């Protein structure tokens, strides 16, 4: 169990072998690590309290205090918005608790994780908008091409034999 922003440094120093954590294969991250073929497509969404009718789009976050997870794509997206203040968290549940207690105005988070929070917490909803699609992939050290090839082969086999689709239906 590690903080998300410590995962790539841990790969680079060989403390871990792979990262399977809903990590987006961004161009910046590709400079530090290799990525498998994509295994899932998600996007950033906005979580709100049910009584919030002010925020409908990402543009409506201007002037608001928005919770993001340190190192997640939402952190990057919100940090690039010039009139949005962000509060960074190491764990998404902490941001959700602060949202529920009206200490922040919204949370920007990956779609699947956000859907689960909304489903399991009364009083939360998603804004009717989402960010650009992003692909999740497994991160591997640049020094370990053999493992990268094995992971890509395994992903291909899981997709061909139907196991991948079964897992998606069960967990997503």
C-alpha positions in Angstrom: 0.0 0.0 0.0 1.6 3.2 -1.2 0.6 6.8 -1.9 -0.2 7.2 -5.5 2.5 9.9 -6.1 5.1 7.5 -4.8 4.4 4.7 -7.3 6.5 5.8 -10.2 9.6 6.6 -8.0 9.1 3.1 -6.5 9.2 1.5 -9.9 12.2 3.6 -10.9 14.2 2.4 -7.8 13.0 -1.2 -8.2 11.1 -1.3 -4.9 8.1 -2.7 -6.8 7.8 -4.5 -10.2 4.5 -3.2 -11.5 1.7 -0.7 -10.8 -1.9 -1.7 -11.5 -3.7 1.2 -9.9 -5.9 2.9 -12.5 -2.9 4.8 -13.7 -3.3 6.8 -16.9 -0.5 6.3 -19.4 0.2 10.0 -19.9 3.1 11.3 -22.0 4.8 12.7 -18.9 4.7 9.3 -17.1 5.9 7.5 -20.3 9.1 9.4 -20.0 9.8 7.6 -16.6 8.2 4.2 -17.1 6.9 1.8 -19.7 3.2 1.0 -20.0 1.4 -2.1 -21.1 -1.3 -2.0 -23.7 -4.4 -0.2 -22.2 -6.8 -2.3 -20.2 -9.5 0.3 -19.4 -10.8 3.7 -20.6 -12.1 6.1 -18.0 -12.5 9.9 -17.6 -12.6 12.6 -14.9 -15.9 13.4 -13.4 -17.2 15.9 -10.8 -18.7 14.6 -7.5 -21.1 17.0 -5.8 -23.5 17.2 -2.8 -27.1 16.5 -4.0 -28.1 20.1 -3.1 -25.4 21.7 -5.3 -27.0 23.1 -8.4 -24.3 25.7 -9.2 -21.8 23.2 -10.8 -22.8 21.5 -14.0 -19.5 21.6 -16.0 -15.8 21.8 -15.4 -16.0 25.6 -16.2 -18.4 26.0 -13.3 -15.5 25.0 -10.9 -14.0 28.5 -11.4 -13.8 30.2 -8.0 -14.5 26.9 -6.2 -12.4 24.8 -3.8 -12.1 21.3 -5.4 -10.8 18.2 -3.8 -8.3 16.1 -5.8 -6.1 13.1 -5.2 -2.4 13.9 -5.1 -0.8 12.6 -8.3 -4.1 11.5 -10.0 -5.2 12.8 -13.3 -7.8 15.0 -11.6 -5.0 16.7 -9.7 -3.4 17.6 -13.1 -6.7 18.7 -14.7 -7.7 20.9 -11.8 -4.2 22.4 -11.4 -4.2 23.5 -15.0 -7.5 25.5 -14.4 -6.4 29.0 -13.6 -9.4 30.1 -11.5 -9.9 26.9 -9.5 -8.4 26.3 -6.0 -7.6 22.7 -5.2 -7.1 20.8 -2.0 -5.0 17.7 -2.4 -5.6 14.5 -0.6 -3.7 11.2 -0.3 -6.9 9.2 -0.2 -10.2 9.7 -2.0 -12.3 8.9 1.0 -10.9 11.9 2.8 -12.0 14.2 0.0 -15.4 12.6 0.0 -15.8 13.2 3.7 -14.8 16.8 3.4 -17.3 17.2 0.5 -20.1 15.7 2.7 -19.2 18.1 5.5 -19.3 21.1 3.1 -15.6 21.9 3.6 -15.0 21.7 -0.2 -17.3 22.4 -3.1 -16.6 19.4 -5.3 -14.3 16.4 -5.9 -12.7 15.6 -9.3 -12.0 11.9 -9.6 -11.8 9.0 -12.1 -15.2 7.9 -13.3 -15.3 4.3 -11.9 -14.2 5.3 -8.4 -16.5 8.3 -8.4 -19.5 6.1 -9.5 -18.8 3.8 -6.5 -18.7 6.7 -4.0 -22.0 8.1 -5.4 -23.6 4.7 -5.3 -22.5 4.0 -1.7 -23.0 7.4 -0.1 -26.4 9.1 0.2 -26.4 12.8 -0.6 -23.8 12.7 -3.4 -24.3 13.0 -7.2 -22.2 13.4 -10.4 -22.3 16.5 -12.5 -23.7 15.8 -15.9 -20.3 16.3 -17.6 -17.0 14.5 -17.9 -13.5 15.1 -19.0 -11.6 13.6 -21.9 -11.2 9.8 -22.1 -8.0 8.5 -20.7 -6.5 5.0 -20.9 -5.4 3.0 -17.9 -2.4 0.8 -18.3 0.0 -1.2 -16.2 3.2 0.6 -15.4 6.6 -1.3 -15.5 10.2 -0.2 -15.1 11.9 0.8 -18.3 14.5 -1.8 -17.4 12.1 -4.7 -17.5 11.0 -5.3 -21.1 10.6 -9.0 -20.5 7.9 -8.4 -17.9 6.2 -5.8 -20.1 6.0 -8.4 -22.9 4.6 -11.1 -20.5 1.9 -8.6 -19.2 0.9 -7.6 -22.8 0.6 -11.3 -23.7 -1.5 -12.1 -20.7 -3.8 -9.1 -21.4 -4.3 -10.3 -24.9 -5.1 -13.8 -23.8 -7.6 -12.5 -21.2 -9.3 -10.5 -23.8 -9.4 -13.4 -26.4 -10.8 -16.0 -24.0 -13.5 -13.7 -22.6 -12.1 -13.5 -19.1 -11.5 -9.7 -19.4 -15.1 -9.0 -20.4 -16.4 -11.2 -17.5 -14.2 -9.3 -15.0 -15.4 -5.9 -16.4 -19.0 -6.9 -16.0 -18.4 -8.2 -12.5 -16.3 -5.3 -11.1 -17.1 -2.3 -13.3 
